[in-house]
Amino acid sequence: MATKDDEQQAGGNNADRIKDSAQQIWLAGLGAFAKMQQEGSKAFEALVKDGAGMQKKTQQAAEETLAQAQARMAGLASEFGTKAAGQWGKLENIFEERVARALEKLGHPSPAAHAALEARVAALEAELQRARKAPSRKTAGRSAAPAAAAAAKKTVRRAAKG
């Protein structure tokens, strides 16, 4: 059987082994800590460098997306302006047509009739000027004036009807 001395010796060996094992674990932990301190600053610098690169890439992507959005919005605004201008032109034409019809109903001559009247008046004035400059005969002077007045009245009547 085992004696007390044997048991004490075996227990002492176990305690020494546990003590040695604990010391080795402690030293391994200190070594890992020292290594992490040395490599930790390198790892931190590498992470900062990687983060700066990622920030640049992200910023470039955001700027590109913003530029695309701005270009698209400018295109849409231009398209909207073109459509609005076209609609405004149509509205303007409709308004002009309605005003012209209302003036016609009130007996106001159309722009074409007005222009024709102006042309006839100008022709009559030119004819009167020629008649004044021509050698005067009593019969010629009397017959020219009533003929010019009659032509002017006919023109006015035609314009008012048209």
C-alpha positions in Angstrom: 0.0 0.0 0.0 0.9 3.5 -0.4 2.3 5.3 2.5 1.8 8.8 3.6 5.2 9.8 2.3 4.4 8.5 -1.1 1.1 10.3 -1.1 2.7 13.6 0.0 5.4 13.2 -2.7 2.8 12.5 -5.4 0.7 15.5 -4.2 3.7 17.7 -4.2 4.6 16.7 -7.7 1.0 17.5 -8.8 1.1 20.9 -7.1 4.5 21.6 -8.8 3.1 20.6 -12.1 0.0 22.8 -11.7 2.2 25.6 -10.6 4.5 25.2 -13.5 1.6 24.9 -15.9 0.0 28.1 -14.5 3.3 29.9 -14.8 3.6 28.9 -18.5 0.0 30.0 -19.2 0.8 33.3 -17.5 3.9 33.8 -19.6 2.2 32.8 -22.8 -0.5 35.4 -22.0 2.1 38.1 -21.4 3.9 37.1 -24.6 0.6 37.4 -26.6 -0.1 40.7 -25.0 3.4 42.0 -25.9 3.1 40.7 -29.5 -0.3 42.4 -29.9 1.1 45.7 -28.6 3.8 45.6 -31.3 1.5 44.3 -34.1 -1.5 46.2 -32.8 -0.2 49.6 -33.9 0.7 48.2 -37.3 -2.8 46.6 -37.6 -4.4 49.9 -36.4 -2.4 51.9 -39.1 -3.5 49.3 -41.7 -7.1 49.7 -40.7 -6.9 53.5 -40.9 -5.3 53.2 -44.4 -8.1 50.8 -45.5 -10.7 53.0 -44.0 -9.4 56.1 -45.9 -9.4 54.1 -49.2 -12.9 53.0 -48.6 -14.0 56.5 -47.8 -12.6 57.8 -51.1 -14.3 55.1 -53.0 -17.6 55.7 -51.3 -17.3 59.5 -51.8 -16.6 59.0 -55.5 -19.6 56.7 -55.9 -21.8 59.3 -54.1 -20.5 62.1 -56.4 -21.1 60.0 -59.5 -24.7 59.2 -58.3 -25.3 62.8 -57.5 -24.0 63.9 -61.0 -26.3 61.4 -62.7 -29.3 62.5 -60.6 -28.5 66.2 -61.5 -28.2 65.4 -65.2 -31.5 63.5 -65.1 -33.3 66.3 -63.3 -31.9 68.8 -65.8 -33.2 66.7 -68.7 -36.6 66.3 -67.0 -36.8 70.1 -66.4 -35.9 70.8 -70.0 -38.4 68.3 -71.3 -41.1 69.9 -69.0 -40.2 73.4 -70.2 -40.5 72.3 -73.8 -43.9 70.7 -73.2 -45.1 73.7 -71.3 -44.0 76.0 -74.0 -45.9 73.9 -76.6 -49.0 73.9 -74.5 -48.7 77.7 -74.0 -48.5 78.2 -77.8 -51.6 76.1 -78.3 -53.4 78.1 -75.6 -52.3 81.3 -77.2 -53.6 80.2 -80.6 -57.0 79.2 -79.1 -57.3 82.6 -77.4 -56.4 84.5 -80.6 -59.0 82.5 -82.6 -61.7 83.2 -80.0 -60.9 86.9 -79.9 -61.0 87.1 -83.7 -64.4 85.4 -83.8 -65.8 87.7 -81.1 -64.5 90.8 -83.0 -66.0 89.4 -86.2 -69.4 89.0 -84.5 -69.2 92.6 -83.3 -68.7 93.8 -86.9 -65.0 94.6 -86.6 -63.1 93.8 -89.8 -60.6 91.0 -89.8 -56.9 91.8 -90.1 -57.0 90.7 -93.8 -60.0 93.0 -94.5 -58.3 95.8 -92.6 -55.1 95.4 -94.6 -57.1 95.4 -97.8 -58.9 98.6 -96.7 -55.5 100.3 -96.0 -54.2 99.2 -99.4 -57.3 100.7 -101.1 -57.0 103.9 -99.1 -53.4 104.2 -100.1 -54.2 103.6 -103.7 -57.0 106.2 -103.6 -54.6 108.7 -102.0 -52.0 108.1 -104.7 -54.7 108.6 -107.3 -55.8 111.9 -105.7 -52.2 113.1 -105.6 -51.9 112.3 -109.4 -55.2 114.1 -110.1 -54.0 117.2 -108.2 -50.8 117.3 -110.1 -52.4 116.8 -113.5 -53.5 119.9 -115.5 -56.8 120.8 -114.2 -59.9 120.7 -116.3 -63.1 121.6 -114.7 -64.8 118.5 -115.9 -62.0 116.2 -115.1 -61.6 117.5 -111.6 -65.3 117.2 -110.9 -65.6 113.7 -112.2 -62.5 112.3 -110.5 -63.5 113.3 -107.0 -66.9 111.6 -107.0 -65.5 108.5 -108.6 -62.8 108.2 -105.9 -65.4 108.7 -103.1 -67.7 106.1 -104.7 -64.8 103.6 -104.8 -63.9 104.2 -101.2 -67.5 103.6 -100.1 -67.7 100.3 -102.0 -64.4 99.2 -100.3 -65.8 100.0 -96.8 -69.0 98.2 -97.5 -67.2 95.1 -98.8 -64.9 95.0 -95.7 -67.7 95.4 -93.3 -69.6 92.5 -94.9 -66.5 90.2 -95.2 
